Every structure is written in C-alpha cells, then in structure tokens.
C-alpha cells in the first residue's frame, strides 16, 4: 500500500472559517493555519472563496481574500485543466446521491490522486472517499504533529 502524503487539502470552508470570526470552527482553523504542514488547494476552491466574499460583502473583501491566498505559505494551488475536470465529473457520477459541486469533486480527486491524509474542511462531503476531516480529529492531529516536531521525528 502506498504511503499517505503529509500534505493537507484545504477546502473553501476552511478558508472561510479562518477569515470569519463568527464561524464555529474559526479558532480551530486559526490555530491550524498558524503552524501548517504543506497545504494544497485547487483554483476552483480559490474561485469559490473569492465569490463567497464578493457576494456576501463586496469587491474589497474579495480582493483581501485573494491577497491572503497569495501570501499564504505553504499553500500550493493546483490548476484545474481538462484532466482534473474530467476526473471531477467522474466523481460526481460516482456519488449521484450527494450534492457535490465540481469544486468538491475535483478536491476529492486531488486527495485520492495525491494520497493526501488530511482534509481541512467543515463540509462532510469532503470525507466521502475516506480522507479524514480535520474537524473530527483536528486537535489530536495537530498535537501529534507538534510533538513530533519537538522530538525531532
């Protein structure tokens, strides 16, 4: 069995929770983003996040969101081309009973393809393929990673 990646996949809901102090998961994501592992997201997630701030607030907040993404290290944003889109559509067909967006499905594909072990999301759909959501194990996972760094592992 192939080993899991140390990367964490970041969904739109995690980015919104990080920015929105009224979000139930704001404190968790603020803590996690303060000492993150390698992070991965997709251009569709960035698009969804920008659209959320633009619709909910205004263009200035949308631009602030994009500036945060540009400055966020170590976040890598995967481009979404025809192959990723086709893989996402195939996942939508695999789970026709779920209300998944194409952005969700492309994220599920990215996690499968890259063997990502953790998903930073509050959206239960992102756990459909078995990658654990950080909201269910957030403190324990974060604490183990910090302890491992401290002990030189």
WOPEFEN-V788037 format. One record per residue. N is the residue number from 1. RES is the residue in one letter. OMEGA is omega as a letter, one per 20 degrees, with the letter a starting at -180 (999 if undefined). D_FIRST is the distance of its C-alpha to the first C-alpha in whole Angstrom. Layout:
{{N;RES;OMEGA;D_FIRST} {N;RES;OMEGA;D_FIRST}}
This chain:
{{1;X;a;0} {2;X;a;4} {3;X;a;6} {4;X;r;9} {5;X;r;13} {6;X;r;16} {7;X;r;18} {8;X;r;19} {9;X;a;20} {10;X;r;24} {11;X;r;26} {12;X;a;30} {13;X;r;30} {14;X;r;29} {15;X;r;32} {16;X;r;34} {17;X;r;34} {18;X;a;34} {19;X;a;37} {20;X;a;39} {21;X;a;40} {22;X;a;41} {23;X;r;38} {24;X;a;36} {25;X;a;33} {26;X;a;35} {27;X;r;35} {28;X;a;31} {29;X;r;31} {30;X;r;33} {31;X;a;32} {32;X;a;28} {33;X;r;30} {34;X;r;32} {35;X;a;29} {36;X;r;26} {37;X;r;23} {38;X;a;22} {39;X;r;23} {40;X;r;22} {41;X;r;24} {42;X;r;26} {43;X;r;29} {44;X;r;30} {45;X;r;29} {46;X;r;32} {47;X;r;34} {48;X;a;34} {49;X;r;35} {50;X;a;37} {51;X;a;39} {52;X;a;39} {53;X;r;41} {54;X;a;43} {55;X;a;44} {56;X;a;44} {57;X;a;46} {58;X;a;47} {59;X;a;46} {60;X;r;47} {61;X;r;44} {62;X;r;42} {63;X;r;42} {64;X;r;42} {65;X;r;38} {66;X;r;38} {67;X;r;39} {68;X;r;37} {69;X;a;34} {70;X;a;35} {71;X;a;35} {72;X;r;32} {73;X;j;30} {74;X;a;27} {75;X;r;27} {76;X;r;26} {77;X;r;27} {78;X;r;25} {79;X;r;27} {80;X;r;27} {81;X;a;28} {82;X;r;28} {83;X;r;25} {84;X;r;24} {85;X;r;27} {86;X;r;26} {87;X;r;22} {88;X;r;24} {89;X;r;26} {90;X;r;24} {91;X;r;22} {92;X;r;26} {93;X;r;26} {94;X;a;23} {95;X;a;25} {96;X;a;28} {97;X;a;29} {98;X;r;28} {99;X;r;31} {100;X;r;28} {101;X;r;30} {102;X;r;28} {103;X;r;28} {104;X;a;25} {105;X;r;24} {106;X;r;23} {107;X;r;22} {108;X;r;19} {109;X;a;18} {110;X;r;18} {111;X;r;16} {112;X;a;13} {113;X;a;14} {114;X;a;13} {115;X;a;11} {116;X;a;14} {117;X;a;14} {118;X;r;17} {119;X;r;20} {120;X;a;24} {121;X;r;26} {122;X;a;28} {123;X;a;27} {124;X;r;26} {125;X;a;25} {126;X;r;22} {127;X;a;20} {128;X;a;20} {129;X;r;16} {130;X;r;15} {131;X;a;15} {132;X;r;18} {133;X;a;21} {134;X;a;23} {135;X;r;26} {136;X;a;24} {137;X;a;23} {138;X;a;25} {139;X;a;27} {140;X;a;24} {141;X;a;22} {142;X;a;25} {143;X;r;26} {144;X;a;23} {145;X;r;22} {146;X;r;26} {147;X;a;26} {148;X;r;23} {149;X;a;25} {150;X;a;28} {151;X;r;27} {152;X;r;26} {153;X;999;22}}
